[in-house]
Amino acid sequence: MKKLQDLTYNEKLKIALKLKDSYSFFLVYFEFLPKHKTQKDCYTELNSIYIEFFGSDKYKNFDSFRACMYRDYFRKTKNQNNDKK
């Protein structure tokens, strides 16, 4: 998998379309996280792609992103696991 800065315009566009939905933003974040030194670096690069295509931040800052991720992503994941039982 390429690093975000090495992606073509069309590859970035595909990612940007996924970033529009919060849950998908989190999934893309976890997909690209191993390619980054820090969680914040990964968030910053994904957010820059979001800004490039939609003209504004998806989340106010990294702390806001983390709060939403823990609130929404992990709650949804936990509920999906409970539904399987």
MARDRENMI-984929 format. One record per residue (C-alpha): residue number from 0; x, y, z; chain; residue in three letters. Coordinates in steps of 0.02 Angstrom, whole numbers, plus 50000, padded with zeros to 5 digits. Each point is the difference from the previous one (the first is absolute). Layout:
<atoms>
<atom resi="NUM" X="X" Y="Y" Z="Z" chain="A" resn="ALA"/>
...
</atoms>
This chain:
<atoms>
<atom resi="0" X="50000" Y="50000" Z="50000" chain="A" resn="MET"/>
<atom resi="1" X="50064" Y="50173" Z="49953" chain="A" resn="LYS"/>
<atom resi="2" X="50028" Y="50141" Z="50121" chain="A" resn="LYS"/>
<atom resi="3" X="49868" Y="50136" Z="49987" chain="A" resn="LEU"/>
<atom resi="4" X="50120" Y="50128" Z="49927" chain="A" resn="GLN"/>
<atom resi="5" X="50042" Y="49878" Z="49857" chain="A" resn="ASP"/>
<atom resi="6" X="49820" Y="49977" Z="49944" chain="A" resn="LEU"/>
<atom resi="7" X="49935" Y="50062" Z="49832" chain="A" resn="THR"/>
<atom resi="8" X="49854" Y="50120" Z="49986" chain="A" resn="TYR"/>
<atom resi="9" X="49879" Y="49858" Z="49960" chain="A" resn="ASN"/>
<atom resi="10" X="50062" Y="49896" Z="50146" chain="A" resn="GLU"/>
<atom resi="11" X="49978" Y="50150" Z="50115" chain="A" resn="LYS"/>
<atom resi="12" X="49825" Y="50027" Z="49930" chain="A" resn="LEU"/>
<atom resi="13" X="49950" Y="49821" Z="50043" chain="A" resn="LYS"/>
<atom resi="14" X="50064" Y="50026" Z="50177" chain="A" resn="ILE"/>
<atom resi="15" X="49915" Y="50170" Z="50014" chain="A" resn="ALA"/>
<atom resi="16" X="49832" Y="49924" Z="49957" chain="A" resn="LEU"/>
<atom resi="17" X="50023" Y="49875" Z="50143" chain="A" resn="LYS"/>
<atom resi="18" X="50050" Y="50140" Z="50119" chain="A" resn="LEU"/>
<atom resi="19" X="49833" Y="50086" Z="49979" chain="A" resn="LYS"/>
<atom resi="20" X="49918" Y="49875" Z="50118" chain="A" resn="ASP"/>
<atom resi="21" X="50067" Y="50003" Z="50179" chain="A" resn="SER"/>
<atom resi="22" X="50006" Y="49812" Z="50024" chain="A" resn="TYR"/>
<atom resi="23" X="50090" Y="49977" Z="49834" chain="A" resn="SER"/>
<atom resi="24" X="50122" Y="50139" Z="50048" chain="A" resn="PHE"/>
<atom resi="25" X="50046" Y="49895" Z="50151" chain="A" resn="PHE"/>
<atom resi="26" X="50021" Y="49843" Z="49893" chain="A" resn="LEU"/>
<atom resi="27" X="50115" Y="50091" Z="49878" chain="A" resn="VAL"/>
<atom resi="28" X="50096" Y="50072" Z="50148" chain="A" resn="TYR"/>
<atom resi="29" X="50034" Y="49825" Z="50068" chain="A" resn="PHE"/>
<atom resi="30" X="50047" Y="49940" Z="49826" chain="A" resn="GLU"/>
<atom resi="31" X="50133" Y="50135" Z="49980" chain="A" resn="PHE"/>
<atom resi="32" X="50057" Y="50011" Z="50181" chain="A" resn="LEU"/>
<atom resi="33" X="50141" Y="49871" Z="49983" chain="A" resn="PRO"/>
<atom resi="34" X="50081" Y="50112" Z="49868" chain="A" resn="LYS"/>
<atom resi="35" X="50020" Y="50145" Z="50121" chain="A" resn="HIS"/>
<atom resi="36" X="50112" Y="50035" Z="50148" chain="A" resn="LYS"/>
<atom resi="37" X="49859" Y="50072" Z="50104" chain="A" resn="THR"/>
<atom resi="38" X="49811" Y="49995" Z="50006" chain="A" resn="GLN"/>
<atom resi="39" X="49997" Y="50188" Z="49979" chain="A" resn="LYS"/>
<atom resi="40" X="50103" Y="49990" Z="49840" chain="A" resn="ASP"/>
<atom resi="41" X="49877" Y="49877" Z="49925" chain="A" resn="CYS"/>
<atom resi="42" X="49851" Y="50107" Z="50050" chain="A" resn="TYR"/>
<atom resi="43" X="50083" Y="50157" Z="49931" chain="A" resn="THR"/>
<atom resi="44" X="50032" Y="49921" Z="49829" chain="A" resn="GLU"/>
<atom resi="45" X="49825" Y="49930" Z="49986" chain="A" resn="LEU"/>
<atom resi="46" X="49926" Y="50166" Z="50054" chain="A" resn="ASN"/>
<atom resi="47" X="50105" Y="50089" Z="49868" chain="A" resn="SER"/>
<atom resi="48" X="49924" Y="49886" Z="49867" chain="A" resn="ILE"/>
<atom resi="49" X="49828" Y="50041" Z="50069" chain="A" resn="TYR"/>
<atom resi="50" X="50037" Y="50186" Z="49992" chain="A" resn="ILE"/>
<atom resi="51" X="50068" Y="49984" Z="49823" chain="A" resn="GLU"/>
<atom resi="52" X="49835" Y="49929" Z="49937" chain="A" resn="PHE"/>
<atom resi="53" X="49869" Y="50075" Z="50115" chain="A" resn="PHE"/>
<atom resi="54" X="50077" Y="50167" Z="50048" chain="A" resn="GLY"/>
<atom resi="55" X="49989" Y="49984" Z="50190" chain="A" resn="SER"/>
<atom resi="56" X="50058" Y="49893" Z="50145" chain="A" resn="ASP"/>
<atom resi="57" X="49905" Y="49841" Z="50040" chain="A" resn="LYS"/>
<atom resi="58" X="50045" Y="50021" Z="50183" chain="A" resn="TYR"/>
<atom resi="59" X="50051" Y="50160" Z="50090" chain="A" resn="LYS"/>
<atom resi="60" X="50165" Y="49924" Z="50057" chain="A" resn="ASN"/>
<atom resi="61" X="50083" Y="49836" Z="50046" chain="A" resn="PHE"/>
<atom resi="62" X="49925" Y="49998" Z="50174" chain="A" resn="ASP"/>
<atom resi="63" X="49826" Y="50023" Z="49929" chain="A" resn="SER"/>
<atom resi="64" X="50033" Y="49859" Z="49877" chain="A" resn="PHE"/>
<atom resi="65" X="50058" Y="49884" Z="50140" chain="A" resn="ARG"/>
<atom resi="66" X="49849" Y="50041" Z="50108" chain="A" resn="ALA"/>
<atom resi="67" X="49882" Y="49962" Z="49856" chain="A" resn="CYS"/>
<atom resi="68" X="50094" Y="49842" Z="49956" chain="A" resn="MET"/>
<atom resi="69" X="49988" Y="49931" Z="50175" chain="A" resn="TYR"/>
<atom resi="70" X="49819" Y="50053" Z="50016" chain="A" resn="ARG"/>
<atom resi="71" X="49937" Y="49943" Z="49829" chain="A" resn="ASP"/>
<atom resi="72" X="50118" Y="49870" Z="49926" chain="A" resn="TYR"/>
<atom resi="73" X="50026" Y="49897" Z="50155" chain="A" resn="PHE"/>
<atom resi="74" X="49816" Y="50010" Z="50049" chain="A" resn="ARG"/>
<atom resi="75" X="49949" Y="49939" Z="49826" chain="A" resn="LYS"/>
<atom resi="76" X="50131" Y="49863" Z="50001" chain="A" resn="THR"/>
<atom resi="77" X="49945" Y="49944" Z="50173" chain="A" resn="LYS"/>
<atom resi="78" X="49817" Y="49996" Z="49945" chain="A" resn="ASN"/>
<atom resi="79" X="50044" Y="49899" Z="49845" chain="A" resn="GLN"/>
<atom resi="80" X="50092" Y="49873" Z="50107" chain="A" resn="ASN"/>
<atom resi="81" X="49852" Y="49988" Z="50120" chain="A" resn="ASN"/>
<atom resi="82" X="49882" Y="49970" Z="49853" chain="A" resn="ASP"/>
<atom resi="83" X="50104" Y="49849" Z="49947" chain="A" resn="LYS"/>
<atom resi="84" X="49976" Y="49915" Z="50169" chain="A" resn="LYS"/>
</atoms>
